């Protein structure tokens, strides 16, 4: 009777230059451990080492987002199951000590005991490109902010001639003005050195601005090709969409349901009940960048989405605080975004709104007055710069009702059909002088009206 092949589990403690690998069997018995170089040839030797002891069921890797990123990609490419291992428990490590072999065995045992279930990000697709672009963009924004703050700090202590000329300018006007300066003098003159430094800082700000704009364009291009429908959701722009996709990773199937995504983004409700009090609190875990992105979505919707405004008013009357209401809204936003990423749906078509309005001869001002909205809101809605499905449905319904009734409301409150009838009657009426004013009477009447009443 042939013996079944041994099932083994590997654990890897990753570092910048070396990786330490440990192998245990399915019963937790240590089999072997060895150190390898963190290079391409070392990765191939790791695969040969762990597969030589039997069938590998899973590999627990520490630091799959940093030192172990390339190793995780190589192992996944060989068809091995890779799981992400968190750092060891501090209490257990304090009792048993710490070393590379111990950490590697601990990683393998955490996989065996079921404490490690997280699937690492693939880091091999367009989402990884988004992460790299955002990394460079973030550092450019910080550097530009630091340069602007330094410019304003120098102006505080600058000579009075420079301070009086530039201190009152806004940042948008200050940077180009300093860039256009042509300082002259010598290096022993504080005024000259101040202008030279300010000009250099302004040039740095403008160069960083160009870099940020290029990164934004690249982010938009990647999003348009990879997840074009994600930005159709209310409150989701390029910044928010890119961050949430980074949280998902290139392999979105690693998240089994929207509850896991909510927990990963730090918006899953955490029970905080005690005694007769039943409540939930904000989660302080998860990806805080994703949590901040969802926070921005909620802020935008609370200010522009009618459905969200109604929900806030309802929950406020129930006695909920603003913090609790925003926690609920972030949870709802996480559910909606998860469904849009995993099962994208296009936004409703609104290209017919402007065409219908122009066919009926209506102005944006008229529509805004009838719907109780600002003119800018209706304009942005028609151009696709604003998504408000409820307002779009109301707008389309109102246009269809006007088309069916044959009444096109004019800015003065009269219908277009009534005005046409009045014009027809005026054109058909006989031009008798009886009952009508002469040209001289009209001139005299116009002179008798005071300018203040015109």
C-alpha positions in Angstrom: 0.0 0.0 0.0 1.6 3.3 -1.1 1.9 5.9 1.6 0.2 9.3 1.1 2.5 12.2 0.4 3.3 14.4 3.5 1.4 17.7 3.7 3.6 20.5 4.8 3.1 24.2 5.7 5.9 26.8 5.3 6.4 30.0 7.2 8.7 32.8 6.0 10.2 35.6 8.0 11.2 38.3 5.4 13.9 40.9 5.6 15.6 43.3 3.3 18.6 41.0 2.3 17.6 37.6 3.5 14.5 35.4 4.1 14.3 32.7 6.7 12.1 29.7 5.8 10.7 27.1 8.2 8.7 24.0 7.3 6.3 22.0 9.5 4.1 19.0 8.8 0.3 19.0 9.1 0.6 18.0 12.8 2.8 20.9 13.7 6.1 19.0 13.9 9.1 21.1 12.8 10.9 19.6 9.8 13.6 22.1 8.8 14.5 25.7 8.5 17.0 27.6 6.4 18.0 31.1 5.4 18.0 32.3 1.7 19.1 35.5 -0.1 16.3 37.9 -1.1 17.0 37.7 -4.8 15.6 35.9 -7.8 17.8 32.9 -7.4 17.0 32.8 -3.7 13.3 32.7 -4.4 13.7 29.6 -6.7 15.8 27.9 -4.0 13.0 28.6 -1.5 10.4 26.9 -3.7 12.7 23.9 -4.2 13.4 23.7 -0.4 9.7 23.8 0.8 8.5 21.4 -2.0 11.1 18.8 -1.2 9.4 17.9 2.1 6.0 17.1 0.6 2.9 18.7 -0.8 2.7 22.4 0.3 -0.8 23.2 1.5 -0.1 26.9 2.3 2.7 29.4 2.8 2.6 32.0 5.5 4.6 35.1 4.6 5.4 38.1 6.8 5.5 41.5 5.1 3.8 40.7 1.8 3.4 44.4 1.2 7.1 45.3 1.7 10.1 42.9 2.0 8.0 39.9 1.0 6.2 41.4 -2.0 8.3 39.9 -4.7 8.5 36.6 -2.9 4.7 36.4 -2.6 4.3 37.1 -6.3 6.8 34.3 -7.1 5.1 31.8 -4.9 1.7 32.7 -6.3 3.1 32.3 -9.8 4.1 28.7 -8.9 0.5 27.9 -7.9 1.1 27.9 -4.1 -1.4 29.3 -1.7 0.1 32.4 0.0 -1.4 33.9 3.2 -0.4 37.1 4.9 1.0 36.7 8.5 0.8 39.5 11.0 3.5 40.1 13.5 3.8 37.6 16.3 1.9 38.1 19.6 4.0 40.3 21.8 3.2 38.5 25.0 4.1 35.1 23.5 7.3 36.6 21.9 8.3 38.0 25.3 8.0 34.6 26.9 9.6 32.5 24.2 12.1 35.0 22.8 12.6 36.2 19.3 14.8 35.1 16.4 14.4 34.6 12.6 13.9 30.8 12.9 11.4 31.3 15.7 9.5 33.9 13.7 9.4 31.6 10.7 8.1 28.7 12.7 5.5 31.0 14.3 4.3 32.1 10.9 3.9 28.4 9.8 2.0 27.6 13.0 -0.3 30.5 12.7 -1.4 29.2 9.3 -1.8 25.7 10.7 -3.9 26.9 13.6 -6.2 29.0 11.4 -5.1 32.4 12.9 -3.9 33.5 9.5 -6.5 33.7 6.8 -5.8 37.0 5.0 -5.0 36.7 1.3 -2.3 39.3 0.3 -2.7 41.7 -2.5 -1.5 40.5 -5.9 0.4 43.8 -6.7 0.7 42.9 -10.4 -1.9 45.0 -12.2 -3.3 48.4 -12.7 -4.2 48.9 -9.0 -0.5 48.6 -8.2 0.1 51.3 -10.8 -2.5 53.5 -8.9 -0.6 52.9 -5.6 2.7 53.9 -7.1 1.2 57.0 -8.7 -0.5 58.1 -5.5 2.7 57.5 -3.6 4.6 60.0 -5.8 1.7 62.4 -5.9 1.4 62.4 -2.1 5.1 63.3 -1.6 4.8 66.0 -4.2 1.8 67.5 -2.4 3.6 67.5 0.9 6.7 69.1 -0.6 4.7 71.8 -2.3 2.9 72.5 1.0 6.2 72.8 2.8 7.6 75.1 0.2 4.5 77.4 0.4 4.7 77.5 4.2 8.4 78.4 3.9 7.7 81.2 1.5 5.1 82.7 3.9 7.5 82.3 6.8 10.2 84.1 4.9 7.9 87.0 4.1 7.1 87.5 7.7 10.7 88.5 8.5 11.6 89.9 5.1 12.6 93.5 4.6 9.7 95.9 4.6 10.0 96.6 0.8 9.5 92.9 0.0 6.9 92.3 2.7 4.7 95.2 1.6 4.8 94.1 -2.0 4.0 90.4 -1.6 2.5 89.7 1.8 -1.1 90.7 0.8 -1.2 88.4 -2.2 -3.0 85.1 -2.2 -1.1 82.0 -2.7 -2.3 81.5 -6.3 -1.1 85.0 -7.2 2.0 85.0 -4.9 3.8 82.0 -6.5 3.7 83.3 -10.1 4.7 86.8 -8.9 7.7 85.5 -7.1 8.6 83.4 -10.1 8.7 86.4 -12.4 11.0 88.4 -10.2 14.6 89.3 -11.4 16.6 90.0 -8.3 19.9 91.9 -8.6 22.5 92.6 -6.0 25.2 90.8 -4.1 25.2 87.9 -1.6 25.9 90.2 1.3 22.6 92.0 0.8 19.7 90.4 2.8 17.1 91.8 0.4 18.7 90.2 -2.6 19.3 86.9 -0.9 15.6 86.9 0.3 14.3 87.5 -3.2 16.6 84.8 -4.7 15.4 82.3 -2.1 11.8 83.2 -2.6 12.2 82.8 -6.4 13.7 79.4 -6.0 10.9 78.3 -3.7 8.3 79.6 -6.1 9.9 77.7 -9.0 9.9 74.6 -6.9 6.2 75.1 -6.1 5.4 75.4 -9.8 7.4 72.4 -10.8 5.7 70.3 -8.1 2.3 71.6 -9.4 3.1 70.3 -12.8 4.1 67.0 -11.3 0.9 66.7 -9.4 -1.2 67.5 -12.5 0.6 64.9 -14.5 -0.1 62.3 -11.7 -3.7 63.3 -11.6 -4.0 62.8 -15.4 -2.3 59.4 -15.1 -4.6 58.4 -12.3 -7.7 59.3 -14.3 -6.4 57.5 -17.4 -5.9 54.3 -15.3 -9.3 54.6 -13.7 -11.0 55.2 -17.1 -9.6 52.0 -18.4 -9.8 49.8 -15.3 -12.9 51.0 -13.4 -14.7 53.7 -15.4 -18.0 53.3 -13.6 -16.7 53.7 -10.1 -16.6 57.5 -10.4 -20.3 57.5 -11.4 -21.3 57.1 -7.8 -22.1 60.3 -5.9 -19.2 61.8 -4.0 -16.6 59.4 -5.7 -13.9 61.2 -7.7 -10.4 60.2 -8.9 -8.8 60.6 -5.4 -11.4 58.5 -3.6 -11.8 55.9 -6.3 -8.0 55.3 -6.6 -7.6 54.9 -2.8 -10.5 52.4 -2.5 -9.2 50.3 -5.4 -5.8 50.2 -3.7 -7.5 48.9 -0.6 -9.2 46.2 -2.7 -6.0 45.2 -4.5 -5.5 43.7 -8.0 -7.4 40.6 -6.8 -10.7 41.8 -5.4 -11.8 38.2 -5.0 -9.7 38.1 -1.8 -12.6 39.9 -0.1 -15.5 37.4 0.2 -18.3 39.9 0.9 -19.0 43.6 1.6 -18.8 43.0 5.3 -15.1 42.1 5.0 -14.5 45.2 2.9 -16.3 47.4 5.6 -14.1 45.8 8.3 -11.0 46.4 6.1 -11.9 50.0 5.6 -12.6 50.5 9.3 -16.3 51.3 9.0 -17.8 48.1 10.4 -19.9 48.8 13.5 -18.2 47.8 16.8 -20.6 46.9 19.6 -20.3 49.3 22.6 -23.3 48.3 24.6 -23.5 48.2 28.4 -26.4 47.5 30.7 -29.6 49.2 29.3 -27.6 51.1 26.7 -27.4 49.5 23.2 -25.1 51.3 20.8 -22.2 50.9 18.4 -19.1 53.0 18.0 -16.7 53.9 15.3 -14.0 51.3 14.4 -10.5 52.5 15.0 -8.9 49.7 12.9 -8.6 48.9 9.3 -7.1 50.9 6.5 -7.3 54.5 7.7 -6.7 55.9 4.2 -9.8 54.0 2.9 -11.7 55.2 6.0 -10.7 58.8 5.1 -11.9 58.3 1.5 -15.3 57.0 2.7 -15.5 60.0 5.1 -15.0 62.3 2.1 -17.8 60.6 0.2 -20.2 61.0 3.2 -19.3 64.7 3.6 -20.0 65.3 -0.1 -23.3 63.5 0.0 -24.5 65.2 3.2 -24.1 68.5 1.4 -25.4 67.7 -2.1 -27.4 64.4 -2.1 -31.1 64.9 -1.3 -31.5 61.3 -0.2 -28.7 61.6 2.3 -30.1 64.8 3.6 -33.4 63.2 4.3 -31.7 60.3 6.0 -29.7 62.7 8.2 -32.9 64.6 9.2 -34.7 61.3 10.0 -31.8 59.9 12.2 -31.4 63.3 13.9 -35.1 63.2 15.0 -34.5 59.7 16.4 -31.8 61.2 18.7 -28.7 60.1 16.9 -25.6 62.2 17.1 -23.8 63.5 14.0 -20.9 61.1 14.7 -23.3 58.1 14.8 -25.1 59.2 11.7 -21.8 59.5 9.8 -20.8 56.0 11.0 -24.0 54.6 9.5 -23.5 56.5 6.3 -20.0 55.3 5.9 -21.2 51.8 6.3 -23.8 52.3 3.6 -21.3 53.9 1.3 -18.9 51.0 1.8 -21.7 48.5 0.8 -22.5 50.6 -2.3 -18.9 50.9 -3.4 -18.2 47.2 -2.9 -21.1 46.3 -5.2 -20.0 48.8 -7.8 -16.4 47.4 -7.8 -17.4 43.8 -7.9 -20.5 44.2 -10.1 -20.2 47.6 -11.9 -23.3 49.3 -13.1 -23.3 52.4 -15.3 -24.9 55.6 -14.1 -28.4 56.4 -15.6 -28.2 58.2 -19.0 -28.9 61.9 -18.6 -27.9 63.0 -22.1 -31.6 63.5 -23.0 -32.3 66.2 -20.4 -30.7 69.1 -22.2 -32.1 68.0 -25.6 -35.7 67.7 -24.2 -35.4 71.1 -22.6 -34.2 72.8 -25.7 -36.9 71.2 -27.8 -39.5 72.6 -25.4 -37.9 76.0 -25.6 -37.2 76.2 -21.8 -34.3 78.0 -20.2 -32.2 76.6 -17.3 -33.5 79.5 -15.1 -37.1 78.3 -15.7 -36.2 74.7 -14.9 -34.3 75.7 -11.8 -37.3 77.8 -10.6 -39.8 75.0 -11.1 -37.6 72.3 -9.4 -36.4 74.6 -6.6 -32.7 74.2 -7.5 -29.9 76.5 -8.2 -29.1 77.2 -11.9 -25.6 75.8 -11.5 -26.9 72.5 -10.1 -29.2 72.0 -13.2 -26.3 73.0 -15.5 -23.9 70.6 -13.9 -26.5 67.9 -13.9 -27.1 68.3 -17.7 -23.4 68.3 -18.5 -22.8 65.1 -16.4 -20.6 66.8 -13.8 -23.0 66.1 -11.0 -24.8 62.8 -10.3 -28.2 63.1 -8.6 -30.5 60.3 -9.7 -33.5 61.6 -7.8 -33.2 65.1 -9.2 -32.6 63.7 -12.7 -35.8 61.6 -12.4 -37.8 64.6 -11.2 -36.4 66.7 -14.0 -37.2 64.1 -16.7 -40.7 63.6 -15.3 -41.4 67.3 -15.3 -40.2 67.6 -18.9 -42.4 64.7 -20.0 -45.4 66.2 -18.2 -44.9 69.5 -20.0 -44.5 67.7 -23.3 -47.8 65.8 -22.8 -49.7 68.8 -21.7 -48.3 70.9 -24.5 -47.5 73.7 -22.1 -44.0 75.2 -22.1 -43.7 77.5 -19.2 -42.0 80.8 -20.0 -39.9 82.9 -17.5 -42.9 85.3 -17.0 -45.3 82.5 -16.1 -47.3 82.6 -19.4 -47.4 79.5 -21.6 -45.8 79.6 -25.0 -49.1 78.5 -26.6 -51.0 81.3 -25.0 -48.4 83.8 -26.1 -48.6 82.5 -29.7 -52.4 82.8 -29.6 -52.2 86.4 -28.4 -49.7 87.2 -31.1 -52.0 85.7 -33.7 -55.0 87.7 -32.5 -53.0 90.9 -32.6 -51.8 90.2 -36.1 -55.4 89.5 -37.3 -57.0 92.5 -35.6 -58.0 95.5 -37.9 -55.6 98.4 -37.6 -58.3 101.1 -37.0 -57.3 104.4 -35.4 -60.3 104.2 -33.1 -59.4 103.0 -29.6 -55.7 103.1 -30.4 -53.1 105.7 -29.6 -51.2 107.7 -32.1 -47.5 108.1 -32.2 -47.7 111.6 -30.6 -49.8 110.2 -27.7 -47.2 107.4 -27.1 -44.4 109.9 -27.1 -46.2 112.2 -24.6 -47.0 109.2 -22.4 -43.4 108.2 -22.3 -42.3 111.7 -21.3 -44.8 111.8 -18.5 -43.3 108.8 -16.7 -40.7 109.7 -14.2 -37.2 108.1 -14.6 -37.4 106.6 -11.1 -40.5 104.5 -12.0 -39.1 103.0 -15.2 
